[in-house]
């Protein structure tokens, strides 16, 4: 039995949730998101709450029940507040700038790395902090991961691109 799936999803004012077939559409002040629902899972919307429940007790239904509820709750948070990730660059000469629809990164390579900014996200740069904002948590995390992947932090000096607040396990250097 899913403990997450038992909790109803509270729908705040200003958010509209519609169900058509196996697709839930969530509209809010920041935009619109869709969530796919399996055939064996039912979603009942009433009194400002969405209650997700399994239609039968098969293994796949029990596995997906809590996931569908979490995805629906995440979509509601996304259209009301949005999500953001912050990346920090550490290293001599590491810089970033936004020019048009591309993020230009100088990460110690012989060339600049140009990352095209997706149309559904907003990327801004302040000093050595890159902020990625959007309504879809998965997209925000994926783009942050891709940018971090260009120069992940290395364990000896700690240089690279890391999430703000991320702890890097440091290794001891060569001994004489």
C-alpha positions in Angstrom: 0.0 0.0 0.0 1.4 3.4 -1.0 1.7 5.8 1.8 2.3 8.7 -0.6 -0.7 7.7 -2.7 -3.1 7.9 0.3 -2.6 11.6 0.8 -4.9 13.8 -1.2 -3.4 16.6 -3.4 -4.6 20.0 -2.4 -5.5 22.2 -5.3 -4.9 25.9 -4.4 -7.0 28.8 -5.7 -6.1 30.0 -9.2 -5.1 26.4 -10.3 -7.4 24.6 -12.7 -7.1 20.8 -12.9 -9.0 18.9 -15.7 -9.1 15.3 -16.7 -9.7 14.1 -20.2 -9.2 10.4 -20.7 -5.8 9.4 -19.3 -4.3 13.0 -19.3 -4.6 15.4 -16.5 -4.1 19.1 -17.4 -3.0 21.5 -14.8 -3.2 25.3 -15.5 -1.9 28.0 -13.2 -0.5 31.5 -13.3 3.0 30.3 -14.6 1.7 28.0 -17.4 0.2 24.7 -18.2 1.5 21.1 -17.6 0.1 17.7 -18.5 0.4 14.5 -16.5 -0.3 11.0 -18.0 -2.3 8.6 -15.8 -2.4 4.9 -16.3 -5.7 3.1 -17.1 -5.8 1.3 -13.7 -5.5 4.5 -11.7 -8.4 6.8 -11.0 -8.2 10.5 -10.1 -11.2 12.1 -8.4 -11.3 15.9 -8.2 -13.7 17.5 -5.7 -13.7 20.2 -3.0 -10.3 21.6 -3.9 -8.6 18.2 -3.7 -7.5 15.5 -6.1 -7.6 12.0 -4.7 -5.6 9.3 -6.5 -6.6 5.7 -6.0 -5.9 2.4 -7.7 -8.7 0.6 -9.6 -7.3 -2.8 -8.8 -4.6 -4.4 -6.7 -2.1 -5.6 -9.4 1.6 -5.0 -8.9 2.0 -2.4 -11.6 -1.0 -0.4 -10.3 0.4 -0.4 -6.8 3.8 0.7 -8.1 2.4 3.6 -10.2 -0.2 4.8 -7.7 2.1 6.9 -5.5 4.1 8.0 -8.6 1.0 9.5 -10.3 0.0 11.3 -7.1 3.6 12.8 -6.8 3.7 13.8 -10.4 0.3 15.6 -10.1 1.4 17.3 -6.9 4.6 18.4 -8.6 2.7 19.8 -11.6 0.6 21.9 -9.2 3.6 23.3 -7.4 5.2 24.0 -10.8 2.4 26.1 -12.2 2.0 28.0 -8.9 5.6 28.6 -7.7 7.9 27.1 -10.3 11.2 25.3 -9.7 14.8 26.5 -9.8 18.3 25.1 -9.6 21.5 27.0 -9.0 24.9 26.0 -10.3 28.2 27.4 -9.0 31.4 27.6 -11.0 34.7 27.3 -9.2 38.0 27.7 -11.1 40.3 30.3 -12.5 38.8 31.9 -15.6 35.5 30.0 -15.4 32.8 32.4 -16.6 29.3 32.2 -18.0 27.1 34.7 -19.9 23.7 34.6 -21.6 23.7 35.9 -25.2 20.4 35.6 -27.0 19.1 32.0 -26.8 22.4 30.5 -25.7 24.4 30.1 -22.5 28.1 30.7 -23.2 30.4 28.9 -20.8 34.2 29.4 -20.5 35.3 26.3 -18.5 39.0 26.1 -19.2 38.7 24.4 -22.6 40.4 25.8 -25.7 36.9 26.9 -26.9 33.7 28.3 -25.4 30.9 25.9 -24.7 27.5 27.2 -26.1 24.4 25.6 -24.6 21.1 26.4 -26.3 18.5 27.6 -23.8 15.3 25.6 -24.1 12.2 27.8 -24.8 10.3 26.6 -21.7 13.1 27.6 -19.3 14.8 30.8 -18.1 18.5 30.9 -17.4 20.2 33.8 -15.8 23.8 34.4 -14.6 25.0 36.5 -11.7 28.8 36.4 -11.0 29.7 32.7 -10.9 26.1 31.5 -10.2 23.9 30.1 -13.0 20.2 30.0 -12.1 17.8 27.8 -14.1 14.1 28.4 -13.6 11.0 26.7 -15.1 7.7 25.1 -14.3 8.7 21.5 -15.0 10.9 20.0 -12.3 12.2 17.3 -14.6 13.3 19.7 -17.3 15.0 22.1 -14.8 16.9 19.2 -13.3 17.9 17.7 -16.6 19.2 21.0 -18.0 21.2 21.6 -14.7 22.6 18.2 -15.0 23.7 18.7 -18.6 25.4 22.0 -17.8 27.2 20.4 -14.8 28.3 17.6 -17.1 30.5 19.8 -19.2 32.9 20.2 -16.3 32.0 18.2 -13.2 33.9 19.1 -10.0 37.1 17.3 -9.6 38.2 15.9 -6.2 41.7 17.4 -5.9 41.2 21.1 -6.2 37.4 21.2 -6.3 37.3 23.1 -9.7 34.3 22.7 -11.9 30.6 23.3 -12.1 28.6 22.1 -9.0 25.2 22.6 -7.5 25.0 25.4 -4.8 25.5 23.7 -1.5 26.9 20.5 -3.0 29.8 19.0 -0.9 32.7 17.6 -2.9 34.8 14.8 -1.3 38.3 16.1 -1.6 41.3 13.8 -2.0 44.8 14.3 -0.8 47.3 15.2 -3.4 50.7 13.6 -4.1 53.0 13.1 -1.2 56.7 13.8 -1.5 
